[in-house]
Amino acid sequence: MSDAQRLTGWIETWWESINDFTLLLEDLGPDDWALPTDLPGWTVHDVAAHTAHLEAVLAGGPEETVEVGDVAHATSVMGLYTEQGVAARRDRTPDELINEIRESTTKRRTELLDDPPSDGSAKPDRIFGGVPWDWNTLLRNRPLDVWMHEQDIRRAVGRPGNLDTAGAKHTADYMLDALPVIVGKRVAPATGTTVVVAVAGSDERAVAIGEDGRAAPVEVPWNPTVRISMGREAFTVMAGGRRAPEGIEFQGDATLGQAVVDAFRTTP
């Protein structure tokens, strides 16, 4: 697959995820917007405002610098940056947030269709927060971010769903790519250890610890040290660091399996 084809696929997955996200926001009741989410300090309104902020900047909107005060959950430079976008939109109505997301993303999609990126290693003209991402990282990240936040809101308002969309599969597969780092660096089991992670709706992933102590992808073995099985929602809340996952099953070394689960966080 060429760079252009891969990037175009991510753009379409992002666009589908944006449509699902805004349709969910449209269907919320007035009281839903104040409900807390799994993200510390953020309500449903804050999650929508955060998405509106990043999409507005990517569409060419101005960067906003506002005083956020002492925010305990913003523990990094990027955390303080995203908090500014939320604070700047705290007084906006739900309709204003929805409209901002729609207008920004429609403008951006039109630009991407008119002049599609073809080199994944090239740098975009606009990006939020000054992050040093290329087209590959930016366009692969956006469907994940939007779909994850849709799920944050769904859990907050008690409306589970959309676990089998293009954005859902993209996100799960993307986060599964972190398996070698999780096992090899964070858990660091003995040489020869094999770990399989089976997430519903995605291909099984397996890694083995080599003589150098590193975890490398391997073909799925018939008898791994541990096989960890779970549904897509459980994997999402686990890898996204949202809450303790439910319904995880271990075959083999359950202690090792639990250590992998405890270490498996790939998003801030």
C-alpha positions as a Markdown table, in Angstrom:
| # | Residue | x | y | z |
|---|---|---|---|---|
| 1 | Met | 0.0 | 0.0 | 0.0 |
| 2 | Ser | 1.3 | 3.4 | -0.9 |
| 3 | Asp | 1.6 | 6.3 | 1.5 |
| 4 | Ala | -1.2 | 8.1 | -0.3 |
| 5 | Gln | -3.6 | 5.2 | 0.0 |
| 6 | Arg | -2.8 | 4.6 | 3.7 |
| 7 | Leu | -3.2 | 8.3 | 4.5 |
| 8 | Thr | -6.5 | 8.5 | 2.6 |
| 9 | Gly | -7.8 | 5.5 | 4.5 |
| 10 | Trp | -7.0 | 7.2 | 7.8 |
| 11 | Ile | -8.7 | 10.4 | 6.7 |
| 12 | Glu | -11.9 | 8.5 | 5.8 |
| 13 | Thr | -11.8 | 6.6 | 9.1 |
| 14 | Trp | -11.4 | 9.9 | 11.0 |
| 15 | Trp | -14.3 | 11.4 | 9.0 |
| 16 | Glu | -16.6 | 8.5 | 9.9 |
| 17 | Ser | -15.6 | 8.8 | 13.5 |
| 18 | Ile | -16.4 | 12.5 | 13.5 |
| 19 | Asn | -19.8 | 11.8 | 12.1 |
| 20 | Asp | -20.5 | 9.2 | 14.8 |
| 21 | Phe | -19.2 | 11.6 | 17.5 |
| 22 | Thr | -21.4 | 14.5 | 16.5 |
| 23 | Leu | -24.5 | 12.3 | 16.1 |
| 24 | Leu | -24.0 | 11.1 | 19.6 |
| 25 | Leu | -23.6 | 14.7 | 20.9 |
| 26 | Glu | -26.8 | 15.7 | 19.1 |
| 27 | Asp | -28.7 | 13.0 | 20.9 |
| 28 | Leu | -27.6 | 13.9 | 24.4 |
| 29 | Gly | -30.0 | 15.4 | 26.9 |
| 30 | Pro | -29.4 | 18.7 | 28.7 |
| 31 | Asp | -28.3 | 16.9 | 31.9 |
| 32 | Asp | -25.9 | 14.6 | 30.1 |
| 33 | Trp | -23.4 | 17.3 | 29.3 |
| 34 | Ala | -22.5 | 17.8 | 33.0 |
| 35 | Leu | -21.8 | 14.1 | 33.7 |
| 36 | Pro | -18.3 | 13.2 | 34.7 |
| 37 | Thr | -16.3 | 10.9 | 32.4 |
| 38 | Asp | -13.4 | 8.6 | 33.0 |
| 39 | Leu | -11.0 | 11.4 | 32.2 |
| 40 | Pro | -10.0 | 13.1 | 35.5 |
| 41 | Gly | -11.7 | 16.5 | 35.9 |
| 42 | Trp | -13.5 | 16.3 | 32.6 |
| 43 | Thr | -17.3 | 16.3 | 32.0 |
| 44 | Val | -19.0 | 15.3 | 28.8 |
| 45 | His | -19.0 | 19.0 | 27.9 |
| 46 | Asp | -15.2 | 19.2 | 28.5 |
| 47 | Val | -14.6 | 16.2 | 26.2 |
| 48 | Ala | -16.6 | 17.8 | 23.4 |
| 49 | Ala | -14.8 | 21.1 | 24.0 |
| 50 | His | -11.4 | 19.3 | 23.8 |
| 51 | Thr | -12.3 | 17.7 | 20.5 |
| 52 | Ala | -13.6 | 21.1 | 19.1 |
| 53 | His | -10.3 | 22.7 | 20.2 |
| 54 | Leu | -8.0 | 20.3 | 18.4 |
| 55 | Glu | -10.1 | 20.1 | 15.2 |
| 56 | Ala | -10.4 | 23.9 | 15.1 |
| 57 | Val | -6.6 | 24.4 | 15.3 |
| 58 | Leu | -6.1 | 21.7 | 12.6 |
| 59 | Ala | -8.6 | 23.6 | 10.4 |
| 60 | Gly | -6.6 | 26.8 | 10.7 |
| 61 | Gly | -8.2 | 28.4 | 13.7 |
| 62 | Pro | -6.1 | 30.5 | 16.2 |
| 63 | Glu | -4.3 | 29.0 | 19.1 |
| 64 | Glu | -6.0 | 30.1 | 22.4 |
| 65 | Thr | -4.1 | 31.1 | 25.4 |
| 66 | Val | -6.2 | 31.4 | 28.5 |
| 67 | Glu | -5.6 | 31.1 | 32.2 |
| 68 | Val | -6.6 | 27.6 | 33.5 |
| 69 | Gly | -5.5 | 28.1 | 37.1 |
| 70 | Asp | -4.3 | 25.2 | 39.3 |
| 71 | Val | -5.6 | 22.1 | 37.5 |
| 72 | Ala | -4.6 | 19.0 | 39.3 |
| 73 | His | -5.3 | 16.6 | 36.5 |
| 74 | Ala | -3.1 | 18.6 | 34.0 |
| 75 | Thr | 0.3 | 17.1 | 34.8 |
| 76 | Ser | 2.2 | 17.8 | 31.6 |
| 77 | Val | 2.8 | 20.5 | 29.1 |
| 78 | Met | 0.4 | 18.9 | 26.6 |
| 79 | Gly | -2.1 | 18.5 | 29.4 |
| 80 | Leu | -2.0 | 22.2 | 30.2 |
| 81 | Tyr | -2.3 | 22.9 | 26.4 |
| 82 | Thr | -5.4 | 20.8 | 26.0 |
| 83 | Glu | -6.9 | 22.3 | 29.2 |
| 84 | Gln | -6.7 | 25.8 | 27.6 |
| 85 | Gly | -8.9 | 24.7 | 24.8 |
| 86 | Val | -11.4 | 23.3 | 27.3 |
| 87 | Ala | -11.3 | 26.4 | 29.5 |
| 88 | Ala | -11.8 | 28.7 | 26.5 |
| 89 | Arg | -15.1 | 26.8 | 25.6 |
| 90 | Arg | -16.5 | 26.3 | 29.1 |
| 91 | Asp | -19.3 | 28.8 | 28.5 |
| 92 | Arg | -20.2 | 27.6 | 25.1 |
| 93 | Thr | -23.5 | 25.8 | 24.6 |
| 94 | Pro | -23.7 | 22.2 | 23.3 |
| 95 | Asp | -25.0 | 23.4 | 20.0 |
| 96 | Glu | -22.1 | 25.8 | 19.7 |
| 97 | Leu | -19.6 | 23.0 | 20.3 |
| 98 | Ile | -21.3 | 20.7 | 17.9 |
| 99 | Asn | -21.4 | 23.3 | 15.2 |
| 100 | Glu | -17.7 | 24.2 | 15.8 |
| 101 | Ile | -16.7 | 20.6 | 15.4 |
| 102 | Arg | -18.8 | 20.2 | 12.2 |
| 103 | Glu | -17.5 | 23.4 | 10.6 |
| 104 | Ser | -13.9 | 22.7 | 11.4 |
| 105 | Thr | -13.9 | 19.1 | 10.3 |
| 106 | Thr | -15.8 | 19.9 | 7.1 |
| 107 | Lys | -13.3 | 22.6 | 6.2 |
| 108 | Arg | -10.4 | 20.3 | 7.0 |
| 109 | Arg | -11.8 | 17.3 | 5.1 |
| 110 | Thr | -12.4 | 19.5 | 2.0 |
| 111 | Glu | -8.8 | 20.7 | 2.2 |
| 112 | Leu | -7.5 | 17.1 | 2.5 |
| 113 | Leu | -9.6 | 15.9 | -0.4 |
| 114 | Asp | -8.5 | 18.8 | -2.6 |
| 115 | Asp | -4.8 | 18.4 | -1.8 |
| 116 | Pro | -4.3 | 15.0 | -0.3 |
| 117 | Pro | -1.0 | 14.2 | 1.5 |
| 118 | Ser | 1.1 | 11.6 | -0.3 |
| 119 | Asp | 4.2 | 11.5 | 1.8 |
| 120 | Gly | 3.7 | 10.1 | 5.3 |
| 121 | Ser | 7.0 | 11.3 | 6.5 |
| 122 | Ala | 6.4 | 15.0 | 5.5 |
| 123 | Lys | 5.3 | 17.5 | 8.1 |
| 124 | Pro | 1.8 | 19.0 | 8.0 |
| 125 | Asp | 1.5 | 22.8 | 7.7 |
| 126 | Arg | -0.7 | 23.0 | 10.8 |
| 127 | Ile | -0.7 | 21.0 | 13.9 |
| 128 | Phe | -1.8 | 21.5 | 17.5 |
| 129 | Gly | 0.5 | 22.2 | 20.4 |
| 130 | Gly | 3.6 | 22.3 | 18.4 |
| 131 | Val | 3.9 | 18.5 | 18.5 |
| 132 | Pro | 6.6 | 17.2 | 16.0 |
| 133 | Trp | 4.4 | 14.8 | 14.2 |
| 134 | Asp | 4.5 | 13.9 | 10.5 |
| 135 | Trp | 1.4 | 13.1 | 8.4 |
| 136 | Asn | 1.6 | 9.4 | 9.4 |
| 137 | Thr | 1.4 | 10.1 | 13.1 |
| 138 | Leu | -1.2 | 12.9 | 12.8 |
| 139 | Leu | -3.6 | 11.1 | 10.5 |
| 140 | Arg | -3.3 | 7.8 | 12.3 |
| 141 | Asn | -3.9 | 9.5 | 15.7 |
| 142 | Arg | -7.0 | 11.5 | 14.8 |
| 143 | Pro | -9.5 | 8.5 | 14.4 |
| 144 | Leu | -8.1 | 7.0 | 17.6 |
| 145 | Asp | -8.6 | 10.3 | 19.6 |
| 146 | Val | -12.1 | 10.9 | 18.2 |
| 147 | Trp | -13.3 | 7.4 | 18.7 |
| 148 | Met | -11.9 | 7.1 | 22.2 |
| 149 | His | -13.6 | 10.3 | 23.2 |
| 150 | Glu | -16.9 | 9.0 | 21.8 |
| 151 | Gln | -16.5 | 6.0 | 24.0 |
| 152 | Asp | -15.7 | 8.2 | 27.0 |
| 153 | Ile | -19.0 | 10.0 | 26.5 |
| 154 | Arg | -20.9 | 6.8 | 25.9 |
| 155 | Arg | -19.7 | 5.3 | 29.2 |
| 156 | Ala | -20.5 | 8.5 | 31.0 |
| 157 | Val | -24.1 | 8.7 | 29.7 |
| 158 | Gly | -24.7 | 4.9 | 29.8 |
| 159 | Arg | -25.1 | 4.4 | 26.0 |
| 160 | Pro | -22.6 | 1.7 | 25.0 |
| 161 | Gly | -22.2 | 1.0 | 21.3 |
| 162 | Asn | -20.2 | 1.6 | 18.1 |
| 163 | Leu | -17.7 | -1.0 | 19.0 |
| 164 | Asp | -17.5 | -2.5 | 15.5 |
| 165 | Thr | -17.0 | 0.6 | 13.4 |
| 166 | Ala | -13.9 | 1.5 | 11.3 |
| 167 | Gly | -12.8 | 3.8 | 14.1 |
| 168 | Ala | -13.1 | 1.1 | 16.7 |
| 169 | Lys | -11.1 | -1.4 | 14.7 |
| 170 | His | -8.5 | 1.2 | 13.8 |
| 171 | Thr | -8.1 | 2.2 | 17.4 |
| 172 | Ala | -7.8 | -1.4 | 18.8 |
| 173 | Asp | -5.3 | -2.4 | 16.1 |
| 174 | Tyr | -3.3 | 0.8 | 16.7 |
| 175 | Met | -3.1 | 0.3 | 20.4 |
| 176 | Leu | -2.2 | -3.4 | 20.0 |
| 177 | Asp | 1.0 | -2.3 | 18.2 |
| 178 | Ala | 2.3 | -1.3 | 21.6 |
| 179 | Leu | 2.4 | -4.9 | 22.8 |
| 180 | Pro | 6.2 | -5.4 | 22.3 |
| 181 | Val | 6.9 | -2.3 | 24.4 |
| 182 | Ile | 4.4 | -3.2 | 27.1 |
| 183 | Val | 5.8 | -6.7 | 27.5 |
| 184 | Gly | 9.5 | -6.2 | 26.8 |
| 185 | Lys | 10.1 | -2.9 | 28.6 |
| 186 | Arg | 7.4 | -2.5 | 31.2 |
| 187 | Val | 6.9 | -6.1 | 32.3 |
| 188 | Ala | 10.3 | -7.5 | 31.2 |
| 189 | Pro | 9.7 | -11.2 | 31.8 |
| 190 | Ala | 12.4 | -13.9 | 31.4 |
| 191 | Thr | 13.9 | -14.9 | 28.1 |
| 192 | Gly | 11.7 | -17.3 | 26.1 |
| 193 | Thr | 8.5 | -15.9 | 27.6 |
| 194 | Thr | 5.7 | -15.7 | 25.0 |
| 195 | Val | 2.6 | -13.5 | 25.4 |
| 196 | Val | -0.5 | -13.6 | 23.2 |
| 197 | Val | -3.2 | -10.9 | 23.4 |
| 198 | Ala | -6.6 | -11.8 | 21.8 |
| 199 | Val | -9.0 | -8.9 | 21.4 |
| 200 | Ala | -12.4 | -9.5 | 19.9 |
| 201 | Gly | -12.6 | -8.2 | 16.4 |
| 202 | Ser | -8.8 | -7.9 | 15.9 |
| 203 | Asp | -6.2 | -10.4 | 14.8 |
| 204 | Glu | -4.4 | -12.0 | 17.8 |
| 205 | Arg | -0.9 | -10.6 | 18.5 |
| 206 | Ala | 2.0 | -12.5 | 20.0 |
| 207 | Val | 5.5 | -11.5 | 21.3 |
| 208 | Ala | 8.4 | -13.5 | 22.5 |
| 209 | Ile | 11.3 | -12.3 | 24.7 |
| 210 | Gly | 14.6 | -12.9 | 22.9 |
| 211 | Glu | 18.1 | -13.4 | 24.3 |
| 212 | Asp | 18.6 | -9.7 | 24.2 |
| 213 | Gly | 15.7 | -9.2 | 26.6 |
| 214 | Arg | 13.6 | -7.5 | 24.0 |
| 215 | Ala | 10.0 | -8.5 | 23.0 |
| 216 | Ala | 9.5 | -9.1 | 19.3 |
| 217 | Pro | 6.4 | -10.0 | 17.3 |
| 218 | Val | 6.1 | -13.6 | 16.4 |
| 219 | Glu | 3.6 | -16.0 | 14.9 |
| 220 | Val | 0.9 | -16.9 | 17.4 |
| 221 | Pro | 2.3 | -20.0 | 19.3 |
| 222 | Trp | 0.0 | -22.9 | 20.1 |
| 223 | Asn | 1.1 | -22.9 | 23.8 |
| 224 | Pro | 2.2 | -19.4 | 24.9 |
| 225 | Thr | 3.3 | -18.6 | 28.5 |
| 226 | Val | 0.1 | -16.7 | 28.8 |
| 227 | Arg | -2.9 | -16.0 | 26.5 |
| 228 | Ile | -4.9 | -12.9 | 27.4 |
| 229 | Ser | -8.4 | -12.7 | 26.0 |
| 230 | Met | -10.9 | -9.8 | 26.2 |
| 231 | Gly | -13.6 | -7.9 | 24.3 |
| 232 | Arg | -12.9 | -4.7 | 22.5 |
| 233 | Glu | -14.4 | -2.5 | 25.2 |
| 234 | Ala | -12.3 | -4.1 | 27.9 |
| 235 | Phe | -9.2 | -3.5 | 25.8 |
| 236 | Thr | -10.2 | 0.1 | 25.1 |
| 237 | Val | -10.6 | 1.0 | 28.8 |
| 238 | Met | -7.4 | -0.9 | 29.6 |
| 239 | Ala | -5.1 | 0.4 | 26.9 |
| 240 | Gly | -6.6 | 3.9 | 27.2 |
| 241 | Gly | -6.0 | 4.0 | 30.9 |
| 242 | Arg | -9.6 | 4.8 | 31.6 |
| 243 | Arg | -10.7 | 2.3 | 34.3 |
| 244 | Ala | -10.1 | -1.3 | 35.4 |
| 245 | Pro | -11.2 | -3.6 | 32.6 |
| 246 | Glu | -13.8 | -6.4 | 33.1 |
| 247 | Gly | -14.1 | -9.8 | 31.5 |
| 248 | Ile | -10.4 | -10.5 | 30.9 |
| 249 | Glu | -9.5 | -14.2 | 30.8 |
| 250 | Phe | -6.0 | -15.8 | 31.2 |
| 251 | Gln | -4.8 | -19.1 | 29.9 |
| 252 | Gly | -1.4 | -20.1 | 31.3 |
| 253 | Asp | 0.5 | -17.8 | 33.7 |
| 254 | Ala | -2.2 | -15.6 | 35.2 |
| 255 | Thr | 0.3 | -13.6 | 37.3 |
| 256 | Leu | 2.2 | -12.6 | 34.1 |
| 257 | Gly | -1.0 | -11.9 | 32.4 |
| 258 | Gln | -2.2 | -9.6 | 35.1 |
| 259 | Ala | 1.2 | -7.8 | 35.0 |
| 260 | Val | 0.7 | -7.2 | 31.3 |
| 261 | Val | -2.8 | -5.9 | 31.9 |
| 262 | Asp | -1.6 | -3.6 | 34.6 |
| 263 | Ala | 1.1 | -2.2 | 32.4 |
| 264 | Phe | -1.0 | -1.8 | 29.2 |
| 265 | Arg | -1.6 | 1.9 | 28.9 |
| 266 | Thr | -0.9 | 3.5 | 25.5 |
| 267 | Thr | -2.7 | 6.9 | 25.6 |
| 268 | Pro | -2.6 | 9.8 | 28.1 |
